[in-house]
Amino acid sequence: MWMMNSGVLVRVSVGVSVCVGVATAVAQDHNHITVDTDGSRVLLDTGYLPDETGFEIAPDGWVMFEGERLVRESLAEWTGSPLTGWQLGAETVMTSDYYAPTGRLDGGDFWVEIAGFAFVGGDRESDFAWATRDRSVLERIGQYSAGTREGRSFYVGNNQHPHSQVWLAERPGLYALTLVAWDANGVYADSAPIQMYIRSVPGPGGLGVLACAGVVAARRRGRG
């Protein structure tokens, strides 16, 4: 349902307390975050397939779905390795170039860095990772707490579409995730940062009980 909170229209789930006041959305469908360039600088864009609609990146860097800030919610507890016990999510896929390659990535070798992972509404600390999944094993891991930029980054290469992508959050809560794309070959300057919300909930896909975290959104299941 919808309600007004301090003059802002907020979508909320029945039985979930309203804690803060910006409108958000949990997307029904999976989406892509795609590496592109303008010839001199890396760009992050939404879309990979020509008919992928509803998603965009706003001028302030927020990933939007149908005019609202995108929220991705965890689906289950990860029981594989490493990072056992973290909350697992999916539905957003990072890729380099589009389904029909543009040639604008020539000479580059691209990574997407987890540049920030901040709890909304407080000082709680949590770690975060983006990886591919091969059954019960994580591969190609970029982890926020890593000591190097490469360690904090998910490798997307050049004209690649890594499959079975997942993200993992160490602790429950609502977080603002910041991503920056960069070129390991140094041909293109770093992208501007983009942001999206990550909502980590305890248990195997249950809503659980979250502290007031600054954003409340209806939960609408999507494809993995």
Phi and psi restraints in degrees (value plus and minus 20) as a CYANA .aco file:
   2 TRP   PHI    -134.9   -94.9
   2 TRP   PSI     128.2   168.2
   3 MET   PHI    -171.5  -131.5
   3 MET   PSI     141.7   181.7
   4 MET   PHI    -111.4   -71.4
   4 MET   PSI     115.5   155.5
   5 ASN   PHI    -154.7  -114.7
   5 ASN   PSI      87.0   127.0
   6 SER   PHI      35.8    75.8
   6 SER   PSI      18.9    58.9
   7 GLY   PHI      62.9   102.9
   7 GLY   PSI     -16.8    23.2
   8 VAL   PHI    -133.0   -93.0
   8 VAL   PSI     112.4   152.4
   9 LEU   PHI     -95.5   -55.5
   9 LEU   PSI     104.0   144.0
  10 VAL   PHI    -146.0  -106.0
  10 VAL   PSI     112.4   152.4
  11 ARG   PHI    -109.8   -69.8
  11 ARG   PSI     108.1   148.1
  12 VAL   PHI    -151.6  -111.6
  12 VAL   PSI     135.0   175.0
  13 SER   PHI    -107.7   -67.7
  13 SER   PSI     125.2   165.2
  14 VAL   PHI     -80.8   -40.8
  14 VAL   PSI     109.4   149.4
  15 GLY   PHI      69.2   109.2
  15 GLY   PSI     -21.1    18.9
  16 VAL   PHI    -128.6   -88.6
  16 VAL   PSI     110.4   150.4
  17 SER   PHI     -90.7   -50.7
  17 SER   PSI     124.2   164.2
  18 VAL   PHI    -102.6   -62.6
  18 VAL   PSI     102.6   142.6
  19 CYS   PHI    -131.8   -91.8
  19 CYS   PSI     -53.5   -13.5
  20 VAL   PHI    -167.4  -127.4
  20 VAL   PSI    -197.3  -157.3
  21 GLY   PHI    -148.2  -108.2
  21 GLY   PSI      36.8    76.8
  22 VAL   PHI    -146.9  -106.9
  22 VAL   PSI     124.1   164.1
  23 ALA   PHI     -96.6   -56.6
  23 ALA   PSI     116.5   156.5
  24 THR   PHI    -158.1  -118.1
  24 THR   PSI     151.4   191.4
  25 ALA   PHI    -161.5  -121.5
  25 ALA   PSI     125.1   165.1
  26 VAL   PHI    -122.6   -82.6
  26 VAL   PSI      97.2   137.2
  27 ALA   PHI     -91.8   -51.8
  27 ALA   PSI     125.2   165.2
  28 GLN   PHI     -97.7   -57.7
  28 GLN   PSI     -53.3   -13.3
  29 ASP   PHI    -134.7   -94.7
  29 ASP   PSI     138.1   178.1
  30 HIS   PHI     -92.1   -52.1
  30 HIS   PSI     138.0   178.0
  31 ASN   PHI    -160.0  -120.0
  31 ASN   PSI     149.6   189.6
  32 HIS   PHI    -137.4   -97.4
  32 HIS   PSI     124.1   164.1
  33 ILE   PHI    -131.1   -91.1
  33 ILE   PSI      95.9   135.9
  34 THR   PHI    -133.9   -93.9
  34 THR   PSI     114.4   154.4
  35 VAL   PHI    -101.5   -61.5
  35 VAL   PSI     107.7   147.7
  36 ASP   PHI    -156.1  -116.1
  36 ASP   PSI     159.7   199.7
  37 THR   PHI    -161.4  -121.4
  37 THR   PSI     143.3   183.3
  38 ASP   PHI    -124.1   -84.1
  38 ASP   PSI      -4.6    35.4
  39 GLY   PHI      82.0   122.0
  39 GLY   PSI     -43.5    -3.5
  40 SER   PHI    -153.5  -113.5
  40 SER   PSI     -42.1    -2.1
  41 ARG   PHI    -152.5  -112.5
  41 ARG   PSI     124.8   164.8
  42 VAL   PHI     -90.1   -50.1
  42 VAL   PSI     122.0   162.0
  43 LEU   PHI    -140.2  -100.2
  43 LEU   PSI     127.4   167.4
  44 LEU   PHI    -131.2   -91.2
  44 LEU   PSI     109.3   149.3
  45 ASP   PHI    -151.3  -111.3
  45 ASP   PSI     140.1   180.1
  46 THR   PHI    -114.4   -74.4
  46 THR   PSI     131.6   171.6
  47 GLY   PHI      80.5   120.5
  47 GLY   PSI     125.1   165.1
  48 TYR   PHI    -161.2  -121.2
  48 TYR   PSI     -63.9   -23.9
  49 LEU   PHI    -111.3   -71.3
  49 LEU   PSI     128.6   168.6
  50 PRO   PHI     -79.6   -39.6
  50 PRO   PSI     -50.3   -10.3
  51 ASP   PHI    -117.8   -77.8
  51 ASP   PSI      -5.0    35.0
  52 GLU   PHI    -100.5   -60.5
  52 GLU   PSI      88.1   128.1
  53 THR   PHI    -144.4  -104.4
  53 THR   PSI     148.4   188.4
  54 GLY   PHI      74.6   114.6
  54 GLY   PSI     -38.2     1.8
  55 PHE   PHI    -129.0   -89.0
  55 PHE   PSI     124.0   164.0
  56 GLU   PHI    -179.2  -139.2
  56 GLU   PSI     145.4   185.4
  57 ILE   PHI    -129.0   -89.0
  57 ILE   PSI     101.1   141.1
  58 ALA   PHI     -91.8   -51.8
  58 ALA   PSI     142.7   182.7
  59 PRO   PHI     -76.7   -36.7
  59 PRO   PSI     -47.4    -7.4
  60 ASP   PHI    -106.1   -66.1
  60 ASP   PSI     -16.2    23.8
  61 GLY   PHI      76.8   116.8
  61 GLY   PSI     -25.5    14.5
  62 TRP   PHI     -97.7   -57.7
  62 TRP   PSI     115.9   155.9
  63 VAL   PHI     -95.6   -55.6
  63 VAL   PSI     107.8   147.8
  64 MET   PHI    -135.2   -95.2
  64 MET   PSI     127.6   167.6
  65 PHE   PHI    -150.0  -110.0
  65 PHE   PSI      97.5   137.5
  66 GLU   PHI      30.9    70.9
  66 GLU   PSI      23.7    63.7
  67 GLY   PHI      63.3   103.3
  67 GLY   PSI     -17.2    22.8
  68 GLU   PHI    -143.7  -103.7
  68 GLU   PSI     135.0   175.0
  69 ARG   PHI     -83.8   -43.8
  69 ARG   PSI     111.9   151.9
  70 LEU   PHI     -92.0   -52.0
  70 LEU   PSI     113.1   153.1
  71 VAL   PHI    -138.6   -98.6
  71 VAL   PSI     109.3   149.3
  72 ARG   PHI    -130.7   -90.7
  72 ARG   PSI     109.5   149.5
  73 GLU   PHI    -130.3   -90.3
  73 GLU   PSI     122.5   162.5
  74 SER   PHI     -83.3   -43.3
  74 SER   PSI     133.6   173.6
  75 LEU   PHI    -128.4   -88.4
  75 LEU   PSI     -50.7   -10.7
  76 ALA   PHI    -189.9  -149.9
  76 ALA   PSI     148.1   188.1
  77 GLU   PHI    -102.5   -62.5
  77 GLU   PSI     114.7   154.7
  78 TRP   PHI     -98.8   -58.8
  78 TRP   PSI     103.0   143.0
  79 THR   PHI    -128.1   -88.1
  79 THR   PSI     -19.9    20.1
  80 GLY   PHI    -106.0   -66.0
  80 GLY   PSI    -175.2  -135.2
  81 SER   PHI    -161.2  -121.2
  81 SER   PSI     134.8   174.8
  82 PRO   PHI     -94.8   -54.8
  82 PRO   PSI    -184.9  -144.9
  83 LEU   PHI      43.4    83.4
  83 LEU   PSI      13.1    53.1
  84 THR   PHI     -76.3   -36.3
  84 THR   PSI     115.3   155.3
  85 GLY   PHI      71.8   111.8
  85 GLY   PSI     -30.1     9.9
  86 TRP   PHI     -94.1   -54.1
  86 TRP   PSI     139.7   179.7
  87 GLN   PHI    -104.7   -64.7
  87 GLN   PSI     113.1   153.1
  88 LEU   PHI    -124.7   -84.7
  88 LEU   PSI     115.4   155.4
  89 GLY   PHI    -156.5  -116.5
  89 GLY   PSI     152.6   192.6
  90 ALA   PHI    -173.9  -133.9
  90 ALA   PSI    -167.3  -127.3
  91 GLU   PHI      59.3    99.3
  91 GLU   PSI     -31.7     8.3
  92 THR   PHI    -137.6   -97.6
  92 THR   PSI     110.8   150.8
  93 VAL   PHI    -141.3  -101.3
  93 VAL   PSI     110.4   150.4
  94 MET   PHI    -114.2   -74.2
  94 MET   PSI     118.3   158.3
  95 THR   PHI    -164.9  -124.9
  95 THR   PSI     144.8   184.8
  96 SER   PHI    -139.9   -99.9
  96 SER   PSI     103.1   143.1
  97 ASP   PHI      52.9    92.9
  97 ASP   PSI     155.7   195.7
  98 TYR   PHI    -122.1   -82.1
  98 TYR   PSI     156.5   196.5
  99 TYR   PHI     -75.9   -35.9
  99 TYR   PSI     -59.3   -19.3
 100 ALA   PHI    -122.3   -82.3
 100 ALA   PSI      83.1   123.1
 101 PRO   PHI     -76.3   -36.3
 101 PRO   PSI     123.6   163.6
 102 THR   PHI    -118.7   -78.7
 102 THR   PSI     -41.4    -1.4
 103 GLY   PHI      63.6   103.6
 103 GLY   PSI     -22.4    17.6
 104 ARG   PHI     -98.1   -58.1
 104 ARG   PSI     -26.6    13.4
 105 LEU   PHI    -119.9   -79.9
 105 LEU   PSI     -12.3    27.7
 106 ASP   PHI     -74.4   -34.4
 106 ASP   PSI     110.5   150.5
 107 GLY   PHI      67.9   107.9
 107 GLY   PSI     -29.8    10.2
 108 GLY   PHI    -117.3   -77.3
 108 GLY   PSI     141.3   181.3
 109 ASP   PHI    -159.4  -119.4
 109 ASP   PSI      89.1   129.1
 110 PHE   PHI    -128.7   -88.7
 110 PHE   PSI     123.2   163.2
 111 TRP   PHI    -151.3  -111.3
 111 TRP   PSI     135.2   175.2
 112 VAL   PHI    -139.5   -99.5
 112 VAL   PSI      95.4   135.4
 113 GLU   PHI    -107.7   -67.7
 113 GLU   PSI     117.0   157.0
 114 ILE   PHI     -99.4   -59.4
 114 ILE   PSI      72.7   112.7
 115 ALA   PHI    -107.1   -67.1
 115 ALA   PSI     -35.3     4.7
 116 GLY   PHI    -183.4  -143.4
 116 GLY   PSI     126.4   166.4
 117 PHE   PHI    -170.6  -130.6
 117 PHE   PSI      72.8   112.8
 118 ALA   PHI    -136.0   -96.0
 118 ALA   PSI     110.1   150.1
 119 PHE   PHI     -84.0   -44.0
 119 PHE   PSI     112.8   152.8
 120 VAL   PHI    -105.1   -65.1
 120 VAL   PSI      98.9   138.9
 121 GLY   PHI      73.6   113.6
 121 GLY   PSI      -4.0    36.0
 122 GLY   PHI    -198.9  -158.9
 122 GLY   PSI    -189.3  -149.3
 123 ASP   PHI    -128.0   -88.0
 123 ASP   PSI      -7.6    32.4
 124 ARG   PHI     -80.1   -40.1
 124 ARG   PSI     118.8   158.8
 125 GLU   PHI    -125.2   -85.2
 125 GLU   PSI     122.3   162.3
 126 SER   PHI    -172.1  -132.1
 126 SER   PSI     130.7   170.7
 127 ASP   PHI    -115.7   -75.7
 127 ASP   PSI     144.1   184.1
 128 PHE   PHI    -170.8  -130.8
 128 PHE   PSI     129.4   169.4
 129 ALA   PHI    -165.2  -125.2
 129 ALA   PSI     132.2   172.2
 130 TRP   PHI    -144.1  -104.1
 130 TRP   PSI     115.1   155.1
 131 ALA   PHI    -176.5  -136.5
 131 ALA   PSI     154.7   194.7
 132 THR   PHI    -124.2   -84.2
 132 THR   PSI     136.9   176.9
 133 ARG   PHI    -139.8   -99.8
 133 ARG   PSI     106.4   146.4
 134 ASP   PHI    -137.5   -97.5
 134 ASP   PSI      71.4   111.4
 135 ARG   PHI      38.9    78.9
 135 ARG   PSI    -128.8   -88.8
 136 SER   PHI    -123.4   -83.4
 136 SER   PSI      -2.8    37.2
 137 VAL   PHI    -146.4  -106.4
 137 VAL   PSI     114.9   154.9
 138 LEU   PHI    -110.6   -70.6
 138 LEU   PSI     120.3   160.3
 139 GLU   PHI    -152.9  -112.9
 139 GLU   PSI     147.4   187.4
 140 ARG   PHI      35.5    75.5
 140 ARG   PSI      22.9    62.9
 141 ILE   PHI    -100.4   -60.4
 141 ILE   PSI     108.8   148.8
 142 GLY   PHI    -130.6   -90.6
 142 GLY   PSI     105.0   145.0
 143 GLN   PHI    -146.7  -106.7
 143 GLN   PSI     110.7   150.7
 144 TYR   PHI     -76.3   -36.3
 144 TYR   PSI     -56.7   -16.7
 145 SER   PHI    -101.8   -61.8
 145 SER   PSI     -20.7    19.3
 146 ALA   PHI     -82.5   -42.5
 146 ALA   PSI     132.3   172.3
 147 GLY   PHI    -105.0   -65.0
 147 GLY   PSI     -26.4    13.6
 148 THR   PHI    -146.4  -106.4
 148 THR   PSI     139.8   179.8
 149 ARG   PHI     -83.8   -43.8
 149 ARG   PSI     -61.6   -21.6
 150 GLU   PHI     -80.9   -40.9
 150 GLU   PSI     -60.3   -20.3
 151 GLY   PHI     -85.2   -45.2
 151 GLY   PSI     -48.1    -8.1
 152 ARG   PHI    -106.5   -66.5
 152 ARG   PSI     -18.7    21.3
 153 SER   PHI    -136.7   -96.7
 153 SER   PSI     129.4   169.4
 154 PHE   PHI    -119.2   -79.2
 154 PHE   PSI     108.5   148.5
 155 TYR   PHI    -104.2   -64.2
 155 TYR   PSI     102.4   142.4
 156 VAL   PHI    -134.3   -94.3
 156 VAL   PSI     -27.9    12.1
 157 GLY   PHI      42.3    82.3
 157 GLY   PSI    -165.6  -125.6
 158 ASN   PHI    -149.6  -109.6
 158 ASN   PSI      97.7   137.7
 159 ASN   PHI      37.7    77.7
 159 ASN   PSI      27.6    67.6
 160 GLN   PHI    -140.7  -100.7
 160 GLN   PSI     135.6   175.6
 161 HIS   PHI    -157.3  -117.3
 161 HIS   PSI      58.9    98.9
 162 PRO   PHI     -80.9   -40.9
 162 PRO   PSI     110.3   150.3
 163 HIS   PHI    -112.4   -72.4
 163 HIS   PSI     146.3   186.3
 164 SER   PHI      38.3    78.3
 164 SER   PSI      23.1    63.1
 165 GLN   PHI     -98.5   -58.5
 165 GLN   PSI     122.1   162.1
 166 VAL   PHI    -160.8  -120.8
 166 VAL   PSI     140.5   180.5
 167 TRP   PHI    -142.6  -102.6
 167 TRP   PSI     137.0   177.0
 168 LEU   PHI    -158.9  -118.9
 168 LEU   PSI     114.7   154.7
 169 ALA   PHI    -136.3   -96.3
 169 ALA   PSI     116.5   156.5
 170 GLU   PHI     -91.7   -51.7
 170 GLU   PSI     -58.6   -18.6
 171 ARG   PHI    -150.5  -110.5
 171 ARG   PSI     133.8   173.8
 172 PRO   PHI     -85.8   -45.8
 172 PRO   PSI     136.9   176.9
 173 GLY   PHI     119.6   159.6
 173 GLY   PSI     157.4   197.4
 174 LEU   PHI    -127.3   -87.3
 174 LEU   PSI     109.2   149.2
 175 TYR   PHI    -151.5  -111.5
 175 TYR   PSI     129.7   169.7
 176 ALA   PHI    -117.2   -77.2
 176 ALA   PSI      95.6   135.6
 177 LEU   PHI    -115.0   -75.0
 177 LEU   PSI     109.9   149.9
 178 THR   PHI    -134.3   -94.3
 178 THR   PSI     110.6   150.6
 179 LEU   PHI    -142.6  -102.6
 179 LEU   PSI     121.2   161.2
 180 VAL   PHI    -154.7  -114.7
 180 VAL   PSI     108.3   148.3
 181 ALA   PHI    -112.9   -72.9
 181 ALA   PSI     123.9   163.9
 182 TRP   PHI    -165.1  -125.1
 182 TRP   PSI     139.1   179.1
 183 ASP   PHI    -127.7   -87.7
 183 ASP   PSI      95.1   135.1
 184 ALA   PHI     -86.2   -46.2
 184 ALA   PSI     -40.5    -0.5
 185 ASN   PHI    -106.3   -66.3
 185 ASN   PSI     -30.3     9.7
 186 GLY   PHI      55.9    95.9
 186 GLY   PSI      -7.2    32.8
 187 VAL   PHI     -94.4   -54.4
 187 VAL   PSI     -55.5   -15.5
 188 TYR   PHI    -140.2  -100.2
 188 TYR   PSI     122.2   162.2
 189 ALA   PHI     -91.0   -51.0
 189 ALA   PSI     138.7   178.7
 190 ASP   PHI     -78.6   -38.6
 190 ASP   PSI     132.5   172.5
 191 SER   PHI     -94.7   -54.7
 191 SER   PSI     142.5   182.5
 192 ALA   PHI     -87.8   -47.8
 192 ALA   PSI     130.4   170.4
 193 PRO   PHI     -90.1   -50.1
 193 PRO   PSI     128.2   168.2
 194 ILE   PHI    -142.9  -102.9
 194 ILE   PSI     140.4   180.4
 195 GLN   PHI    -156.4  -116.4
 195 GLN   PSI     130.6   170.6
 196 MET   PHI    -170.0  -130.0
 196 MET   PSI     141.2   181.2
 197 TYR   PHI    -111.7   -71.7
 197 TYR   PSI     119.9   159.9
 198 ILE   PHI    -136.3   -96.3
 198 ILE   PSI     104.0   144.0
 199 ARG   PHI    -134.6   -94.6
 199 ARG   PSI      87.0   127.0
 200 SER   PHI    -118.5   -78.5
 200 SER   PSI     100.5   140.5
 201 VAL   PHI    -139.1   -99.1
 201 VAL   PSI     122.8   162.8
 202 PRO   PHI     -91.3   -51.3
 202 PRO   PSI     133.1   173.1
 203 GLY   PHI      69.8   109.8
 203 GLY   PSI     154.2   194.2
 204 PRO   PHI     -99.6   -59.6
 204 PRO   PSI      48.8    88.8
 205 GLY   PHI      70.5   110.5
 205 GLY   PSI     -17.9    22.1
 206 GLY   PHI     -99.2   -59.2
 206 GLY   PSI     137.3   177.3
 207 LEU   PHI     -86.4   -46.4
 207 LEU   PSI     -57.3   -17.3
 208 GLY   PHI      46.0    86.0
 208 GLY   PSI    -188.9  -148.9
 209 VAL   PHI    -136.9   -96.9
 209 VAL   PSI      93.3   133.3
 210 LEU   PHI    -125.6   -85.6
 210 LEU   PSI     123.7   163.7
 211 ALA   PHI     -86.1   -46.1
 211 ALA   PSI     135.9   175.9
 212 CYS   PHI     -76.4   -36.4
 212 CYS   PSI     103.2   143.2
 213 ALA   PHI    -142.7  -102.7
 213 ALA   PSI     -14.1    25.9
 214 GLY   PHI      82.5   122.5
 214 GLY   PSI     -39.2     0.8
 215 VAL   PHI    -165.5  -125.5
 215 VAL   PSI     118.4   158.4
 216 VAL   PHI    -146.8  -106.8
 216 VAL   PSI     114.8   154.8
 217 ALA   PHI    -162.3  -122.3
 217 ALA   PSI     131.9   171.9
 218 ALA   PHI     -88.7   -48.7
 218 ALA   PSI     126.0   166.0
 219 ARG   PHI    -115.6   -75.6
 219 ARG   PSI     102.5   142.5
 220 ARG   PHI    -150.5  -110.5
 220 ARG   PSI      91.1   131.1
 221 ARG   PHI     -79.9   -39.9
 221 ARG   PSI     123.2   163.2
 222 GLY   PHI    -145.7  -105.7
 222 GLY   PSI    -196.9  -156.9
 223 ARG   PHI    -102.2   -62.2
 223 ARG   PSI     129.8   169.8
